[in-house]
Amino acid sequence: MLQPLRIGLFGGAFDPPHDAHLALARAAIDQLALDRLHVLPTGDAWHKSRPLSPGADRLAMCRLAFADLPRVRVDDRELRRDGATYTIDTLAELHAEEPAAQLFLVIGADQAAAFHRWRRAADILRLATVLIAVRADPSGASAIFDPNNPLPGMAVDAARVQALRLPAMPHSATAVRGLVAAGQPVGHLVPAPVAGYIATHHLYQSPA
């Protein structure tokens, strides 16, 4: 009897994608034995306070960043969707496409704290197991993850939420944009093809 596919979803602005994004993708694939991980650049992000770079640029950078990572599929469906982008819509689409698959949603610890405000949060938990990315802190200790209260503000089955353990990597897209705006190199934070794309297309030239 064939085992159901194990499919992960990893969404974000990816403005730009950086090395910590790749580390997270590898960890999700390895720790959860995923058959496939969809990397989903967000479209109209209702929760972002700043304008995002054009979707075409973010999609192109994702394709460059994740090109050599097996089992990753860069998925542009949220960029093609009109209006605001909601995770529940993407999950529902993937469930319709792969009704027998086990779905896993990868989010960050900051997203977990606000998860109770997400559109149809309870339905997300019915469709997918949520993986909360927990980075070790620079001292080597693990960041706090309370299995009895993994999504503050929601009463959830703890089996539907798991910690995804990550190494300490103080990377952020904000830092990358700031360095580029200051004329500093970013090759130590992003894959070389992404650094080349940023330079060629003159992205992030104004202050982040």
C-alpha positions in Angstrom: 0.0 0.0 0.0 1.4 3.4 -1.0 2.0 5.9 1.7 0.4 9.3 1.3 2.5 12.1 -0.1 3.9 14.4 2.6 3.8 17.9 1.1 5.0 21.1 2.9 4.1 24.7 2.2 6.6 27.5 3.0 5.3 30.9 2.1 6.8 34.4 2.6 7.7 37.6 0.9 11.2 36.3 0.0 12.2 39.9 -0.5 14.9 38.7 -1.0 15.3 34.9 -0.3 18.4 34.4 1.9 20.5 31.6 3.4 18.3 31.1 6.4 15.3 30.5 4.1 17.3 27.7 2.5 18.3 26.3 5.9 14.7 26.2 6.9 13.6 24.4 3.7 16.3 21.8 4.2 15.3 21.3 7.9 11.6 20.9 6.9 12.4 18.3 4.2 14.8 16.3 6.4 13.0 16.5 9.7 9.5 15.8 8.3 10.7 13.4 5.5 8.7 15.6 3.0 8.2 14.3 -0.5 7.8 17.9 -1.8 8.1 21.4 -0.4 6.2 24.2 -2.1 8.0 27.6 -1.8 5.3 30.2 -2.2 6.2 33.9 -2.7 3.3 35.9 -1.4 1.1 38.0 -3.6 -0.8 40.9 -2.1 0.3 40.4 1.5 -2.4 41.9 3.7 -0.2 41.9 6.8 2.8 43.7 5.4 3.2 47.4 6.3 5.6 48.1 3.5 5.3 47.7 -0.3 7.0 44.5 -1.6 9.3 44.3 -4.5 7.6 43.3 -7.8 6.4 39.7 -7.7 8.3 38.9 -10.9 11.6 39.8 -9.2 10.8 37.9 -6.0 9.7 34.8 -8.0 12.9 34.9 -10.1 15.1 35.2 -7.0 13.3 32.2 -5.4 13.9 30.1 -8.5 17.6 31.0 -8.3 17.9 30.5 -4.6 16.1 27.1 -4.4 17.3 25.7 -7.8 19.7 23.2 -6.4 17.5 22.0 -3.5 15.9 18.6 -4.2 12.2 18.2 -3.6 11.5 22.0 -3.6 9.0 23.4 -6.0 8.8 27.2 -6.4 5.0 27.8 -6.7 3.7 31.1 -8.1 0.0 30.5 -7.5 -0.2 33.3 -4.8 1.4 35.8 -7.2 -1.2 34.9 -9.8 -4.1 35.3 -7.5 -6.1 38.5 -7.6 -6.6 40.4 -4.3 -5.2 39.6 -0.9 -3.3 36.4 -0.3 -4.5 34.1 2.4 -2.9 30.8 3.4 -6.2 29.0 3.8 -6.9 29.5 0.1 -3.6 28.0 -0.9 -4.1 25.1 1.4 -7.5 24.4 0.1 -6.2 24.4 -3.5 -3.4 22.0 -2.7 -5.8 19.7 -0.8 -8.1 19.7 -3.8 -5.1 18.8 -6.1 -3.7 16.1 -3.7 -6.7 15.0 -1.5 -4.8 12.0 -0.1 -1.6 14.0 0.8 -0.6 15.0 4.3 0.0 18.8 4.3 2.4 20.6 6.5 2.5 24.4 6.9 5.9 26.0 7.9 5.7 29.2 9.8 8.0 31.3 11.9 7.7 31.8 15.7 6.6 35.4 15.2 3.8 34.2 12.8 2.8 31.6 15.4 2.2 34.3 18.0 -0.2 36.0 15.6 -1.7 32.8 14.2 -5.1 33.3 16.0 -5.7 36.4 13.8 -5.1 34.6 10.5 -8.1 34.2 8.2 -9.9 30.9 9.1 -7.1 29.8 11.4 -9.1 26.8 12.7 -9.7 25.6 9.1 -5.9 25.8 8.5 -5.3 23.4 11.4 -7.9 21.0 10.0 -6.1 20.9 6.6 -2.5 20.9 7.7 -0.1 20.2 10.5 1.7 23.5 11.5 5.4 23.4 11.8 6.8 26.3 13.9 10.4 27.2 13.0 12.4 27.5 16.2 15.9 28.9 15.9 18.5 28.2 18.6 19.6 31.4 20.2 23.3 32.6 19.8 24.2 31.2 23.3 23.4 27.7 22.0 20.2 27.3 24.0 17.0 26.4 22.2 14.3 29.0 21.8 11.2 28.5 23.9 8.6 26.3 22.3 5.7 25.3 24.6 4.0 22.1 23.3 1.1 22.8 25.6 0.5 26.2 24.2 2.1 26.2 20.7 -0.2 28.8 19.2 -1.1 31.4 21.8 -4.7 32.5 21.7 -6.0 29.2 20.3 -7.0 26.0 21.9 -5.5 23.4 19.6 -4.6 19.7 19.5 -0.9 19.7 20.2 -0.5 16.9 17.7 -1.4 19.3 15.0 1.5 21.6 15.8 5.2 20.7 15.9 8.5 22.5 16.4 11.0 22.6 13.5 14.4 22.9 15.0 16.8 25.3 13.2 20.4 26.4 13.8 21.1 29.9 15.0 21.2 32.1 11.9 20.7 35.8 12.4 19.8 36.4 8.8 16.8 38.6 7.7 15.6 40.1 4.5 15.5 43.5 6.2 19.2 43.3 6.9 19.9 42.3 3.3 18.0 45.2 2.0 19.7 47.6 4.4 23.2 46.4 3.4 22.4 46.8 -0.3 21.0 50.3 0.2 24.2 51.1 2.0 26.3 49.8 -0.8 27.6 46.9 1.2 28.1 43.3 -0.1 25.5 40.6 0.8 27.1 37.5 -0.6 27.5 36.2 2.9 23.8 36.3 3.5 22.2 35.2 0.2 23.0 32.6 -2.5 25.4 33.9 -5.1 22.8 33.9 -7.9 20.5 36.0 -5.8 23.3 38.5 -5.0 23.9 38.7 -8.8 20.2 39.3 -9.5 19.9 42.0 -7.0 23.0 43.8 -8.5 21.9 43.3 -12.1 18.4 44.6 -11.5 19.4 47.4 -9.1 17.0 46.2 -6.3 16.9 47.8 -2.9 18.9 50.8 -3.9 16.8 53.2 -1.8 16.8 52.8 2.0 14.9 49.7 3.2 
